[in-house]
Amino acid sequence: MEGLQIDHVHSNSTMTCVSLTNITKLYREGNIDSYAFMSYSLPLFELQIGLIFVFSHAFHFLLKRFGITFFVSSMLTGLILGETFLGKYDFMKYNIYPIESHVTLRTLAVISINIFMFLAAVKMDVGMVLTTGKKAVSIGILCTLTPFIVGTIYTLTQRHTIFDDYKELIVYLEVLQIQSITPFPVVSYTIDQLKMTNSELGRLGLSAALVADVYSIIIAFISSFFKEGYRGGSKRYFVAFSSFILVAAFIIRPMMLWVSRRTPTGTPVRSTYISIIVVLSFLSGLYFFKFDQGPYVGPLILGFTVPAGPPLGSSLVEKFESVSFGFLLPILTAISMLNVDLFLIGSEFTRIQPYLAVIVILFAVKFTGCFIPSLFCKMPIIDSVALAFILGCKGVIELTESAVLNDKEVFSQELLSLMALFILFSSIFSPVLVKYLYDPSRKYAGYQERNIFCLKPQSELRIVTCIQKSEDITSVKKFLRTAYPTTESPLAIYVLHLIELIGRTTPIFITHRKNKSNSTRISQNVILSFDNYQQHNWNAVSVNTFTAISPPKFMHEDICTLALDKFTSLILIPFHPKWTTRGASGSESLIKFRNLTRRVLDRTPCSVGIFFDRSKCNHKNIKASTMAFKSLCVIFLGGSDDREALSLARRMAKNSMASLAIIHLIPDEEDNDSVDWEEKILNTDLIEEIKISNSDNKASIFTYKEHKVKDGPDTALLVHTLANDYDLFLVGRRDRIESPQTKGLSQWSELPELGTMGDFLVSKDIQSEASVLVVQKQKQKKYLE
């Protein structure tokens, strides 16, 4: 890996930085003309950065709807401002991006790649390489080593016929290295942009990229050692590299662990420690720069010494990730493209034709090296092709390395332009093709009935329940007690502990096996609590516990995949909104959780229940907040969601001693032309069936009432009178379903994911201690188009 060479400009040519206040004053007095402010380094630098952001965000605004990433928009910005288009004109070349300003731009580029590589290494959990499955290891090794080995063999056999001198051989080796590596940051960025982080293919791609990146670093080391050997400095380079590795492993790594131990759980890392680590990162870059290596080699190695995740790794990522990805990375990409001239590819095609052939061949070899082992691992052909495109996608690291080699005059301008064009094509077409080939949501398409309405009366009810906070445990266990499992009507509970991924790139999914020690104790409280519940309901309940550590925007993938794999009929999500004088609290955690709930509702492979437990707020009676609900009430309007809620309530009341009341709201004036008679027949049949079954069961307490209502306000008045008569209300979500009974209520909805009735029942306007369960029935064949 090569380094950025900062050109040393004579001090006489350095422009004096004048404050913007003085410049503005001179301009207003007429002492300088319209363009004179660009002769000062600070306003010129601000103009350069401003142009980069204006163009990059404009491109992204136009292209994001086609699945084009922000990285591509930044590359196009560099093309427009660089020598391909506007950079050909004298005004841009001598006024906007003059040669004198290149020192500032390249310095900023060095800082950008330094921080980017350091954070990328911090987020990589290298220890996971040792626990990665055989499939990911084989794919990761072959997709990196295959092009490198094939290219090396080609070099050895053709070195006397193609390469005139050693310099051309070095250029070829650099092209070989860039085409062979599989940088983990590039793959993770691609998968994140495709929203596949928690999908099966996304997890496999990240694991394979992690393995591949380790071998990419080894390839880079071998390549650098070979080049230094020709110059007679191999021994010097080996000593310098080995010394730094030893210092990092036996001095810096223990210091990082010491900082982590010194930081109490839940408290931020001291800013002094953060500052020292950042300074060490820049000093490590300077160390390798002195040995003619890339200034980012040191930060990369130093980043591996930082323990991934909280507290240290997550603190570094939280403080610098937004600056790195939002500010520095677009600038780095655009600066790397300024010297690219695509028109040179045509005019100098004869000179770069051998390199074009090598690039295409190595891409094909790399694609094959990923595709074939995927097939041997019994992956579908479409998934194998998609994975090959993901691991073969190029990005900012390859682009930066090409720009570095051009600065060092190893790559000619036409070869840099060729490499940049290939990276641009790869970054555009690979994500688009993957998005077309692989849709994670298709696996949730509902061919099979997975809901409570279709379950046999005494069959096992399988539930996935989500736990985010400790208070969720009490709420879920109270719901399960009300379900009253028996040996004739058992429950299978799959508890999923959701933890936000901070300071890492790769999500983790842990299956906690009983009687076996696990490497993590994060979910220990959840495991012990539900194991205790199972012991008190032996032969009636089976509990399996899982932990998912992933970004909030992808947690729904873990939930839905677990529900799909375990053939569950219900996903139970505890929901605890906090109310203020202005309505529902807009805290960041609540916003994330609401977004998670919406995604689960949209993609779920089975029915979903959103559970709002008011009883946990009953501080006067702690025992009541943990006991099962004694009186259930279903507010029935009709439709599939309401029938699902009624089916669940019937099962809960039948097994336990809880009473069941059905409040059937009927429109006061019903238009026969707008009535869905098929739905009405289904509603009537279910209610009649429940009436008959309860008339035969003398032990059950069952009531059925019909109420005619005019509109939403009339319904609201009725609900207010019932608010304190029951412990638990069950309602259907009825998403986007207009009916006379709720007309006018949706206009005041604050939590639309709960539906109109659910939102009204959990609102602060209802002065009640009754809990609420909002049910959505499985949406079948939603993703089959």
C-alpha positions in Angstrom: 0.0 0.0 0.0 1.5 3.3 -1.1 1.3 6.7 0.5 0.2 10.1 -0.6 3.2 12.3 -1.4 2.7 15.9 -0.3 4.3 18.2 -2.8 6.6 20.8 -1.1 5.9 24.2 -2.5 8.4 27.0 -2.1 7.5 29.3 0.8 7.5 32.4 -1.5 4.5 30.8 -3.5 2.5 30.2 -0.3 -0.5 32.5 -0.2 -1.2 34.5 3.0 -4.4 33.7 4.8 -6.4 36.9 5.4 -9.5 37.0 7.5 -12.8 37.0 5.7 -13.7 40.2 7.5 -10.8 42.2 6.0 -11.5 40.7 2.5 -15.2 41.7 2.7 -14.2 45.2 3.8 -11.7 45.6 0.9 -14.3 44.4 -1.5 -17.0 46.8 -0.3 -14.5 49.7 -0.6 -13.8 48.8 -4.2 -10.1 48.1 -3.5 -10.3 44.6 -5.1 -12.1 43.3 -8.0 -14.7 40.5 -8.1 -12.2 37.6 -8.3 -9.5 38.9 -6.1 -10.7 37.1 -3.0 -9.7 33.8 -4.7 -6.1 34.9 -4.3 -6.4 34.2 -0.6 -6.0 30.6 0.6 -8.9 30.5 3.1 -11.8 31.7 0.9 -10.4 29.8 -2.0 -10.4 26.6 0.1 -13.9 27.3 1.3 -15.0 27.8 -2.3 -13.4 24.5 -3.4 -15.1 22.5 -0.6 -18.4 24.3 -1.3 -18.3 23.3 -4.9 -17.6 19.7 -4.1 -20.6 19.5 -1.7 -23.0 21.4 -4.0 -22.2 19.2 -7.0 -22.1 15.9 -5.0 -25.4 16.5 -3.2 -27.1 17.7 -6.5 -25.9 14.5 -8.2 -27.1 12.4 -5.3 -30.5 14.0 -5.3 -31.0 13.1 -9.0 -29.5 9.6 -8.9 -30.5 8.1 -5.5 -33.9 7.0 -6.8 -32.0 4.7 -9.2 -30.1 3.1 -6.3 -26.8 5.0 -7.1 -24.7 5.6 -3.9 -23.3 8.9 -2.6 -19.8 7.6 -3.4 -20.7 7.6 -7.1 -22.1 11.1 -6.9 -18.8 12.2 -5.3 -16.8 10.6 -8.1 -19.0 12.3 -10.7 -18.3 15.6 -8.9 -14.6 15.0 -9.3 -15.1 14.3 -13.0 -17.0 17.5 -13.5 -14.6 19.8 -11.6 -11.5 17.9 -12.8 -9.7 17.7 -16.0 -12.4 15.7 -17.8 -14.7 18.7 -18.1 -14.5 22.0 -16.3 -10.8 21.6 -15.3 -9.8 22.0 -18.9 -10.8 25.6 -18.9 -8.2 28.2 -17.7 -10.6 29.9 -15.3 -11.0 26.6 -13.3 -7.3 25.6 -13.7 -5.8 28.9 -12.6 -8.4 30.4 -10.4 -10.6 27.8 -8.7 -8.2 24.8 -8.5 -4.7 26.4 -9.0 -1.5 24.4 -8.5 -0.8 26.4 -5.3 -3.9 25.0 -3.6 -3.0 21.4 -4.3 -1.0 21.2 -1.1 -4.0 22.1 1.0 -6.3 19.7 -0.9 -3.8 16.8 -0.6 -3.2 17.5 3.1 -7.0 17.2 3.6 -7.0 14.0 1.6 -4.3 12.5 3.8 -6.3 13.4 6.9 -9.5 12.0 5.3 -8.0 8.6 4.4 -6.2 8.5 7.8 -9.4 8.9 9.8 -11.4 6.7 7.4 -9.0 3.7 7.6 -8.6 4.1 11.4 -12.4 4.0 12.0 -12.8 1.2 9.5 -10.3 -0.9 11.5 -12.0 0.1 14.8 -15.3 -1.2 13.5 -13.8 -4.5 12.3 -13.9 -7.2 14.8 -10.8 -9.2 13.6 -11.4 -11.9 16.3 -14.5 -12.9 14.3 -12.2 -14.3 11.6 -11.5 -17.2 14.0 -15.2 -18.0 14.5 -16.3 -17.5 10.9 -18.0 -20.5 9.2 -16.3 -22.6 6.6 -18.5 -21.2 3.8 -17.4 -17.6 4.5 -13.7 -18.6 4.9 -13.5 -20.5 1.6 -15.3 -17.7 -0.3 -13.2 -15.0 1.3 -9.9 -16.7 0.7 -10.6 -17.7 -2.9 -12.0 -14.4 -4.1 -8.8 -12.6 -3.0 -6.1 -15.2 -3.6 -7.4 -16.5 -7.0 -6.8 -13.2 -9.0 -3.5 -12.6 -7.2 -2.2 -16.1 -7.9 -3.4 -16.1 -11.5 -2.0 -12.6 -12.1 1.4 -13.6 -10.5 1.7 -16.6 -12.7 0.9 -14.5 -15.8 3.5 -12.0 -14.7 6.2 -14.7 -14.3 5.5 -16.2 -17.7 5.2 -13.0 -19.6 7.8 -10.8 -17.9 10.2 -11.0 -20.8 7.7 -10.4 -23.6 5.4 -7.7 -22.2 7.4 -5.7 -19.7 10.3 -3.7 -21.2 11.8 -2.7 -17.8 11.3 -3.0 -14.1 9.1 0.1 -13.9 6.4 -1.4 -16.1 6.6 -4.5 -14.0 5.9 -2.5 -10.9 3.0 -0.7 -12.5 1.5 -4.1 -13.4 2.0 -5.4 -9.9 0.2 -2.4 -8.5 -2.7 -3.0 -10.9 -2.7 -6.6 -9.8 -2.8 -5.7 -6.1 -5.7 -3.2 -6.5 -7.7 -5.7 -8.5 -7.1 -8.6 -6.1 -7.9 -6.9 -2.8 -11.3 -7.1 -1.2 -11.5 -4.2 1.3 -14.0 -4.8 4.1 -15.0 -1.1 4.4 -16.0 -1.0 0.7 -18.0 -4.3 1.0 -19.7 -3.1 4.2 -20.6 0.3 2.6 -22.1 -1.5 -0.4 -24.1 -3.9 1.7 -25.3 -1.0 3.9 -26.4 1.0 0.9 -28.3 -2.0 -0.4 -30.0 -2.4 3.1 -28.9 -6.0 3.2 -26.8 -5.9 6.4 -29.0 -8.3 8.3 -30.0 -10.5 5.4 -28.6 -13.9 5.0 -26.6 -12.9 1.9 -25.4 -9.6 3.6 -24.1 -11.5 6.7 -22.3 -14.0 4.5 -20.8 -11.1 2.4 -19.6 -9.3 5.5 -18.0 -12.4 7.0 -16.3 -13.3 3.7 -15.1 -9.7 3.2 -13.6 -9.8 6.7 -11.6 -12.9 5.9 -10.7 -11.5 2.5 -9.5 -8.2 3.9 -7.0 -10.1 6.2 -5.6 -11.7 3.1 -5.7 -8.4 1.3 -3.4 -6.9 3.9 -1.1 -9.9 3.6 -1.0 -9.4 -0.2 -0.2 -5.7 0.3 2.6 -6.5 2.7 4.1 -9.1 0.3 3.9 -6.6 -2.6 5.5 -3.8 -0.6 8.2 -6.2 0.6 9.0 -7.3 -2.9 9.3 -3.6 -4.2 11.4 -2.6 -1.2 13.6 -5.7 -1.9 14.4 -4.4 -5.4 15.4 -1.1 -4.0 17.6 -2.8 -1.5 15.5 -1.7 1.5 13.6 -4.9 2.3 15.5 -5.5 5.6 14.8 -1.9 6.7 11.1 -2.2 5.7 10.8 -5.6 7.5 12.3 -4.3 10.7 10.2 -1.1 10.7 7.0 -3.1 10.0 7.7 -5.8 12.5 8.7 -3.3 15.2 5.4 -1.4 14.8 3.4 -4.7 14.9 5.1 -5.7 18.2 4.6 -2.3 19.8 0.9 -2.3 18.7 0.3 -5.9 20.0 2.2 -5.8 23.3 2.0 -2.1 24.4 -0.8 -0.2 22.7 -3.4 -3.1 22.8 -3.0 -3.5 26.6 -3.3 0.2 27.0 -6.6 0.2 25.0 -7.9 -2.7 27.1 -6.9 -0.7 30.3 -9.0 2.3 29.1 -12.0 0.0 28.5 -11.7 -1.4 31.9 -11.4 2.0 33.5 -14.6 3.2 31.9 -17.7 2.2 33.9 -20.6 0.6 32.0 -23.0 3.2 30.5 -20.6 6.2 30.9 -18.6 7.9 28.1 -14.9 7.5 27.7 -12.9 10.4 29.0 -12.1 12.9 26.3 -8.4 12.8 27.3 -8.2 9.2 26.2 -9.9 9.9 23.0 -7.5 12.7 22.2 -4.5 10.6 22.9 -5.7 7.8 20.6 -6.4 10.2 17.8 -2.9 11.7 18.2 -1.4 8.2 18.1 -3.3 7.5 14.9 -1.7 10.5 13.1 1.7 9.7 14.6 1.5 6.1 13.3 0.7 7.5 9.8 3.8 9.8 10.0 5.9 6.7 11.1 5.0 4.8 7.9 5.2 7.9 5.8 8.9 8.1 6.7 9.4 4.6 5.3 7.8 5.6 2.0 4.6 3.8 2.8 1.0 5.1 2.8 0.2 7.3 5.8 -2.9 5.2 6.4 -1.0 1.9 7.0 -0.3 2.9 10.6 -3.8 4.1 11.4 -5.2 0.8 10.0 -3.0 -1.3 12.2 -3.6 1.0 15.2 -7.4 0.7 14.7 -7.1 -3.1 15.1 -5.8 -2.6 18.6 -9.0 -0.8 19.7 -11.5 -3.2 21.3 -14.6 -3.3 19.1 -17.9 -2.2 20.5 -18.5 -0.3 23.7 -17.1 1.5 25.5 -14.0 2.6 23.6 -14.7 1.5 20.0 -18.3 2.8 20.1 -17.1 6.2 21.5 -14.6 6.7 18.7 -17.1 5.8 16.1 -19.8 8.0 17.6 -17.4 11.0 17.7 -15.8 10.7 14.3 -18.0 8.7 12.0 -20.3 11.5 10.9 -17.3 13.7 10.2 -15.5 11.0 8.3 -18.4 9.7 6.2 -20.4 12.9 5.9 -17.6 15.4 5.3 -14.2 14.0 4.7 -15.0 11.0 2.5 -16.9 13.0 -0.2 -14.0 15.4 -0.3 -11.4 12.6 -0.5 -13.3 11.0 -3.4 -13.7 14.2 -5.4 -10.0 15.2 -4.8 -8.9 11.7 -6.0 -10.9 12.3 -9.3 -9.6 15.8 -10.1 -6.6 14.5 -12.1 -8.8 12.0 -14.1 -9.2 12.8 -17.8 -11.5 10.2 -19.5 -10.7 11.6 -22.9 -7.1 10.3 -22.5 -8.4 6.8 -22.5 -9.4 7.2 -26.2 -6.3 9.2 -27.3 -3.8 6.9 -25.5 -5.7 3.6 -25.9 -2.8 1.8 -27.5 -0.6 2.4 -24.4 -3.2 1.3 -21.9 -4.7 -1.6 -23.9 -2.6 -4.2 -22.1 -3.7 -2.9 -18.7 -7.3 -2.9 -19.8 -7.0 -6.5 -20.8 -5.4 -7.3 -17.4 -8.2 -5.4 -15.5 -11.0 -7.2 -17.3 -9.3 -10.7 -16.9 -8.6 -10.2 -13.2 -12.2 -9.0 -12.6 -13.5 -12.2 -14.4 -11.1 -14.4 -12.3 -12.2 -12.7 -9.1 -15.8 -13.1 -10.0 -15.3 -16.8 -10.7 -13.2 -17.2 -7.6 -16.3 -16.1 -5.6 -19.0 -17.7 -7.7 -17.6 -21.3 -7.9 -17.1 -21.8 -4.1 -20.5 -20.3 -3.5 -22.0 -23.0 -5.7 -20.0 -25.7 -4.0 -21.5 -24.5 -0.7 -24.9 -25.2 -2.2 -26.0 -21.6 -2.6 -28.6 -20.8 -5.3 -27.1 -19.6 -8.6 -28.8 -16.2 -8.3 -27.5 -15.7 -4.7 -24.0 -16.8 -5.8 -24.0 -14.3 -8.7 -25.2 -11.5 -6.3 -22.5 -12.3 -3.8 -19.8 -12.3 -6.5 -20.9 -8.8 -7.5 -20.8 -7.6 -3.9 -17.3 -8.9 -3.2 -16.1 -7.6 -6.6 -17.4 -4.1 -6.1 -14.7 -1.4 -6.0 -14.8 1.8 -3.9 -12.9 4.6 -2.2 -9.9 2.5 -1.1 -9.0 1.4 -4.7 -9.7 4.9 -6.0 -7.5 6.5 -3.4 -4.7 4.1 -3.9 -4.8 4.7 -7.7 -4.6 8.5 -7.1 -1.7 8.0 -4.7 0.2 6.0 -7.3 -0.5 8.8 -9.9 0.9 11.4 -7.4 4.1 9.3 -7.1 4.3 9.1 -10.9 3.9 5.3 -10.8 0.6 5.5 -12.7 0.3 7.7 -15.7 -2.7 10.0 -16.1 -4.3 7.8 -18.7 -3.9 4.7 -16.5 -5.4 6.5 -13.5 -8.3 7.5 -15.8 -8.8 3.9 -16.8 -8.7 2.7 -13.2 -11.1 5.4 -12.1 -13.5 4.6 -15.0 -13.5 0.9 -14.0 -14.2 1.8 -10.4 -17.0 4.1 -11.5 -18.6 1.4 -13.6 -18.2 -1.2 -10.8 -19.7 1.2 -8.2 -22.7 1.9 -10.4 -23.6 -1.5 -11.9 -22.7 -3.9 -9.1 -25.2 -2.5 -6.5 -27.9 -2.1 -9.2 -27.5 -5.7 -10.4 -27.4 -7.0 -6.8 -30.6 -5.1 -6.0 -32.2 -6.6 -9.1 -31.1 -10.2 -8.4 -31.6 -10.4 -4.7 -34.6 -9.1 -2.8 -34.4 -10.0 0.9 -38.1 -9.3 1.4 -39.2 -12.1 -1.1 -38.6 -14.8 1.5 -41.3 -13.3 3.7 -43.9 -13.8 1.0 -46.8 -15.7 2.7 -47.5 -18.9 0.8 -48.3 -20.6 4.1 -50.9 -19.7 6.7 -49.1 -18.4 9.8 -51.7 -16.8 11.9 -53.8 -17.6 15.0 -57.1 -17.6 13.1 -56.1 -20.7 11.1 -54.6 -22.6 14.1 -56.4 -25.6 15.5 -57.9 -24.9 18.9 -55.5 -27.0 20.9 -52.4 -26.7 18.7 -49.1 -25.3 19.8 -48.9 -21.5 19.6 -45.4 -20.3 18.5 -44.5 -16.7 19.4 -41.4 -14.6 18.8 -41.2 -11.9 21.4 -38.8 -8.9 21.3 -36.9 -7.6 24.3 -35.1 -4.3 24.2 -35.3 -3.0 27.8 -35.5 -4.8 31.1 -39.1 -3.5 31.6 -40.1 -5.5 28.5 -39.5 -8.7 30.4 -42.2 -8.1 32.9 -44.7 -7.0 30.3 -44.1 -10.1 28.1 -44.3 -12.5 31.0 -47.6 -11.0 32.1 -49.0 -11.5 28.5 -47.7 -15.1 28.5 -49.4 -15.7 31.9 -52.7 -14.5 30.5 -52.2 -16.9 27.5 -52.2 -19.6 30.1 -50.3 -22.4 28.5 -51.3 -26.0 29.3 -50.0 -29.4 28.2 -53.0 -29.7 25.8 -52.5 -26.1 24.5 -48.7 -25.4 24.8 -46.7 -22.3 24.0 -43.3 -22.2 22.1 -41.6 -18.9 23.0 -38.6 -17.6 21.0 -37.2 -14.7 23.0 -35.1 -12.2 20.9 -33.0 -9.8 22.8 -32.4 -6.7 20.6 -29.2 -4.7 21.1 -28.1 -1.8 19.0 -24.8 -2.3 17.2 -22.4 0.5 18.1 -18.7 0.6 17.2 -18.8 -2.4 15.0 -19.6 -3.1 11.3 -20.6 -6.8 11.4 -24.0 -7.7 13.0 -24.0 -10.6 15.4 -26.8 -13.2 16.0 -26.3 -15.5 19.0 -28.2 -18.7 19.8 -28.1 -19.3 23.5 -28.0 -23.1 24.0 -29.0 -24.5 27.3 -26.4 -26.0 29.6 -23.7 -24.4 27.5 -21.6 -21.4 28.4 -21.8 -18.5 26.0 -19.2 -16.0 25.1 -21.4 -13.1 26.0 -23.2 -12.2 29.2 -25.1 -9.3 27.7 -28.4 -11.2 27.7 -27.8 -13.0 31.0 -30.8 -11.3 32.7 -33.1 -12.1 29.9 -32.0 -15.8 29.7 -32.4 -16.4 33.5 -35.8 -14.6 33.6 -37.4 -16.7 30.9 -35.7 -19.9 32.0 -37.4 -19.3 35.4 -40.7 -18.8 33.6 -40.3 -22.1 31.8 -39.5 -24.0 35.0 -42.7 -22.8 36.5 -44.7 -24.0 33.4 -43.0 -27.3 32.8 -44.3 -29.4 29.8 -46.5 -26.4 28.8 -43.9 -23.9 27.7 -40.7 -24.3 25.7 -38.3 -21.2 25.7 -35.4 -20.5 23.3 -33.4 -17.3 23.7 -31.5 -15.4 21.1 -29.5 -12.2 21.0 -29.3 -9.9 17.9 -26.7 -7.2 17.9 -27.4 -5.1 14.8 -28.2 -1.5 13.6 -31.7 -0.3 14.4 -32.6 0.2 10.8 -32.0 -3.6 10.1 -33.3 -5.1 13.3 -36.6 -6.1 11.6 -34.6 -8.5 9.4 -33.6 -10.5 12.6 -37.1 -10.5 13.9 -38.8 -11.5 10.7 -36.1 -14.1 9.8 -36.4 -15.8 13.2 -40.2 -15.8 12.8 -39.9 -17.3 9.4 -37.4 -20.0 10.4 -39.4 -21.1 13.5 -42.8 -21.1 11.8 -44.3 -18.8 14.4 -47.9 -17.5 14.3 -47.3 -14.3 16.2 -44.6 -11.7 16.7 -45.1 -9.8 20.1 -43.6 -6.3 20.3 -43.8 -4.5 23.7 -44.4 -0.8 23.1 -44.0 1.9 25.7 -44.5 5.4 24.4 -43.9 8.3 26.8 -46.4 11.1 26.8 -45.8 14.8 27.3 -48.1 17.8 27.2 -47.6 18.0 23.5 -48.3 14.3 22.8 -46.1 11.3 22.2 -42.5 11.9 23.2 -40.1 12.4 20.2 -37.0 10.9 21.9 -34.5 9.3 19.6 -34.9 5.9 21.1 -38.7 6.0 20.6 -38.3 7.2 17.0 -36.0 4.3 16.3 -38.4 1.8 17.9 -41.4 3.2 16.0 -39.4 2.8 12.8 -38.5 -0.7 13.7 -42.2 -1.5 14.4 -43.3 -0.1 11.1 -40.7 -2.2 9.2 -41.8 -5.4 11.0 -45.5 -4.6 10.2 -44.6 -4.2 6.5 -42.4 -7.3 6.1 -43.7 -9.8 8.7 -44.2 -13.4 7.6 -46.9 -13.9 10.3 -49.3 -12.0 12.5 -48.0 -9.2 14.8 -49.1 -8.0 18.2 -48.1 -4.6 19.6 -48.5 -4.7 23.3 -48.9 -1.6 25.4 -48.7 -2.5 29.1 -50.2 0.2 31.3 -50.1 -2.0 34.4 -46.3 -1.7 34.7 -46.9 1.9 35.6 -49.0 0.9 38.6 -46.5 1.7 41.4 -49.1 1.4 44.1 -49.7 -2.3 43.5 -46.6 -4.0 42.3 -48.2 -7.4 42.5 -51.0 -6.4 40.2 -48.5 -5.2 37.6 -47.1 -8.8 37.3 -50.3 -10.9 37.5 -52.2 -12.2 34.5 -55.1 -10.1 33.1 -58.5 -11.1 34.5 -60.9 -9.4 32.1 -60.4 -9.2 28.3 -62.3 -7.0 25.9 -62.3 -7.1 22.1 -63.6 -4.0 20.4 -64.8 -5.5 17.1 -65.4 -3.5 13.9 -64.8 -6.3 11.4 -62.1 -7.3 9.0 -59.1 -9.7 9.0 -57.2 -7.9 11.8 -60.2 -7.8 14.1 -60.9 -11.4 13.5 -57.2 -12.2 14.3 -57.5 -10.2 17.6 -60.7 -12.0 18.4 -59.2 -15.4 17.7 -56.3 -14.7 20.1 -58.6 -13.4 22.8 -60.8 -16.6 22.5 -57.7 -18.8 22.9 -56.5 -16.8 25.9 -59.9 -16.8 27.7 -60.5 -20.4 27.0 -57.3 -21.6 28.6 -57.4 -19.2 31.6 -60.1 -18.0 34.0 -60.2 -14.6 32.4 -63.6 -13.2 31.2 -64.1 -12.2 27.6 -66.3 -9.4 26.3 -66.9 -8.6 22.7 -68.0 -5.0 21.9 -69.3 -5.1 18.4 -69.5 -1.6 16.9 -72.1 -1.4 14.1 -72.6 1.7 11.9 -75.8 3.5 12.7 -76.5 3.9 9.0 -75.0 1.3 6.7 -74.9 1.6 2.9 -75.7 -1.8 1.4 -73.9 -0.9 -1.8 -70.6 -0.4 0.0 -70.8 -3.5 2.2 -68.3 -6.3 1.6 -70.6 -9.2 2.1 -67.8 -11.8 2.1 -66.1 -10.0 5.0 -69.4 -9.6 6.8 -70.1 -13.3 6.5 -66.7 -14.2 7.9 -67.2 -11.8 10.8 -70.7 -13.2 11.6 -69.5 -16.8 11.4 -66.6 -16.3 13.8 -68.8 -14.5 16.4 -71.5 -17.2 16.2 -68.8 -19.9 16.6 -67.5 -18.2 19.7 -71.0 -17.8 21.1 -71.7 -21.5 20.6 -68.4 -22.6 22.1 -68.9 -20.5 25.2 -72.5 -21.5 25.7 -71.2 -25.1 26.0 -68.5 -24.1 28.4 -70.2 -23.2 31.7 -67.0 -22.2 33.4 -66.3 -19.4 31.0 -67.5 -15.8 31.5 -68.5 -14.5 28.2 -70.5 -11.4 27.1 -71.4 -10.1 23.7 -72.8 -6.6 23.1 -73.7 -4.7 19.9 -73.5 -0.9 19.9 -74.6 1.3 17.0 -72.4 4.4 16.5 -72.6 7.2 14.1 -69.0 8.2 13.6 -65.6 8.4 15.3 -66.6 10.9 18.1 -69.5 8.6 19.0 -67.1 5.7 19.2 -64.7 7.7 21.4 -67.5 8.5 23.9 -68.4 4.8 24.1 -64.8 3.7 24.6 -64.4 6.3 27.4 -67.3 4.7 29.3 -65.6 1.2 29.0 -62.0 2.3 29.7 -62.0 1.2 33.4 -64.2 -1.9 33.0 -61.5 -4.2 31.6 -57.8 -5.1 32.2 -56.9 -5.7 28.5 -58.3 -4.4 25.3 -57.6 -6.2 22.0 -58.2 -4.4 18.7 -57.3 -5.0 15.1 -54.8 -2.6 13.5 -57.0 -2.0 10.4 -54.3 -0.1 8.6 -55.6 2.4 6.0 -59.2 1.0 6.3 -61.8 3.7 6.4 -65.1 2.9 8.2 -68.0 4.9 9.6 -67.2 3.8 13.1 -63.8 5.6 13.1 -64.5 8.5 10.8 -62.8 11.6 12.2 -60.5 9.8 14.7 -57.6 9.2 12.2 -57.1 13.0 11.9 -55.9 13.1 15.5 -53.7 10.0 15.3 -50.2 10.4 16.7 -49.1 6.7 16.5 -50.3 5.5 13.1 -48.5 2.2 13.4 -51.1 1.3 16.0 -54.1 1.9 13.8 -56.9 4.3 14.6 -58.5 2.4 17.5 -55.1 1.3 18.9 -53.8 4.9 18.8 -56.9 6.2 20.6 -56.8 3.5 23.3 -53.1 4.2 24.2 -53.4 8.0 24.1 -53.1 10.1 27.2 -56.8 11.1 26.7 -57.9 7.7 28.0 -57.8 7.8 31.8 -57.4 4.1 32.4 -55.1 1.4 33.7 -56.1 -1.0 31.1 -53.4 -2.4 28.7 -53.8 -2.6 24.9 -52.9 -5.2 22.4 -53.0 -4.2 18.7 -53.1 -7.1 16.3 -52.3 -7.3 12.6 -53.0 -10.5 10.7 -50.4 -12.0 8.4 -50.4 -10.3 5.0 -50.1 -13.1 2.5 -48.5 -12.8 -0.9 -47.6 -9.2 -0.4 -44.1 -9.5 -2.0 -44.9 -11.8 -4.9 -45.2 -9.1 -7.5 
